[in-house]
C-alpha cells in the first residue's frame, strides 16, 4: 500500500472507518479518509491506504473474514451507542 507493509489490522481499519463515517462505496474512501491523517496516525499509519488497495483486500477476503469484520462492526456499533 503505497510501498508500505501494513498489518491486517491496519488494512481493515480504513474499511471499518469508512463504514462508520458513512461511505456507501469504495470510491468514497479516498475523498473521505485522505484528509484524516490524525485518524490514520492513531492506527500507526502516516495515511490510510487508497481505495485500490482496499479493493484488493476485499477481493481476497473469504466468508470467514467477512463474518469476522461483520462481528467487529456490530461490536463497535454497540460500543459506540
LINMO-V725760 format. One record per residue. N is the residue number from 1. BURIAL is 1 if it has 16 or more other ideal C-beta (glycine too) atoms within 10 Angstrom, else 0. Layout:
BEGIN
n=N burial=BURIAL
n=N burial=BURIAL
END
This chain:
BEGIN
n=1 burial=1
n=2 burial=0
n=3 burial=0
n=4 burial=0
n=5 burial=0
n=6 burial=1
n=7 burial=0
n=8 burial=0
n=9 burial=0
n=10 burial=1
n=11 burial=1
n=12 burial=1
n=13 burial=1
n=14 burial=1
n=15 burial=1
n=16 burial=0
n=17 burial=1
n=18 burial=1
n=19 burial=0
n=20 burial=0
n=21 burial=0
n=22 burial=0
n=23 burial=1
n=24 burial=0
n=25 burial=0
n=26 burial=1
n=27 burial=0
n=28 burial=0
n=29 burial=1
n=30 burial=1
n=31 burial=0
n=32 burial=1
n=33 burial=1
n=34 burial=0
n=35 burial=0
n=36 burial=0
n=37 burial=0
n=38 burial=0
n=39 burial=1
n=40 burial=1
n=41 burial=0
n=42 burial=0
n=43 burial=1
n=44 burial=0
n=45 burial=1
n=46 burial=0
n=47 burial=1
n=48 burial=1
n=49 burial=1
n=50 burial=1
n=51 burial=1
n=52 burial=0
n=53 burial=1
n=54 burial=1
n=55 burial=0
n=56 burial=0
n=57 burial=1
n=58 burial=0
n=59 burial=0
n=60 burial=0
n=61 burial=0
n=62 burial=0
n=63 burial=0
n=64 burial=0
n=65 burial=0
n=66 burial=0
n=67 burial=0
n=68 burial=0
n=69 burial=1
n=70 burial=0
n=71 burial=0
n=72 burial=0
n=73 burial=0
n=74 burial=0
n=75 burial=0
n=76 burial=0
n=77 burial=0
n=78 burial=0
n=79 burial=0
n=80 burial=0
n=81 burial=0
END
